[in-house]
C-alpha cells in the first residue's frame, strides 16, 4: 500500500509538472483550476467582462466579431490526464466570444472607384476623333455633350471625315456655317443610353436634333439618313454620361 501511494504521488507530481502554466493572457481569457478526481465542472469564465487577447476584444456574445462580421468561436478547451482510476483535469474556459480589432484592416488605404470621363473627353483621349472634337467646338456643342445626359453618340472617326469631298470640313468649320454644322452633328446624337444590344432591336431612332436615323442589321449594323449610311465598327465605349459607337462615315441630312 505504501509503495502504491508513493507511485501514485510521483505520477501526480509528474503530470502536474508537465502541464502548461497559466499565463497572463490565459488569465485574461478565463479562469481554470487543477483538481484531482473526476471531471471538474467548477471552472468558470469571466463572461460578463471584456478583456484583450492577441489584438482581439473578448465579449460575452458567444461569437468572434471582426469589423461587424460575426464568426463562431470554438468551444472551451478541456485537457484531461488520467492517473490510475482517477483523472487530473485542467479545464481552461475561454470567454465565449472574441472581437477582432485588426490595425492592419483599420489602416488599409481607401481605394476610390475610377470615374469615367464624359463623352467629349473620352473622344479626345482616343486620339482618332480630332476632327469631331474640333467640329463640336465650332458648333458650340461641347457643353451639351459634357452635360449630365445620358447620350448615345455615333462618332465618325477622322478617316470618316476624310471621306467627305475636299474642302467640306473646312467650310463647315467656318463661323457662318455654325447652324449647318450643328444640325449635322446632332444627327449623330441620340438621347438616352442605347447599348449595341438594344440598337440592333430598333428600326429607327430619334436624334437630339429632331431628326430620325434608320437602323439596319442586314449587312452588319448600319445607321443612316436619306442621304446615306454609315457602318458601326466599334460599340459600347463607356463614358460618364453615355456611350459611344464608332462609325466609318459622316451622316448628312
Secondary structure, DSSP 4 states (H G I P E B T S, - for coil): -HHHHHHHHHHHHHHHHHSPPPPHHHHHH----EEEESPP------TTS--EETTEEEESSSEEEETTEEEEPPPPEEEEEEETTEEEEEEE---SEEEE--HHHHTPPPPPPPPPP-HHHHHHHHSS-HHHHHHHHHTT-HHHHTSS--EEEEEE-HHHHHTSPTTHHHHHTSGGGHHHHHHHHHTTEEES---HHHHTT-SEEE-TTS-EEEEE-TTS-EEEETTEEEEEEEEEEEETTEEEEEESS----
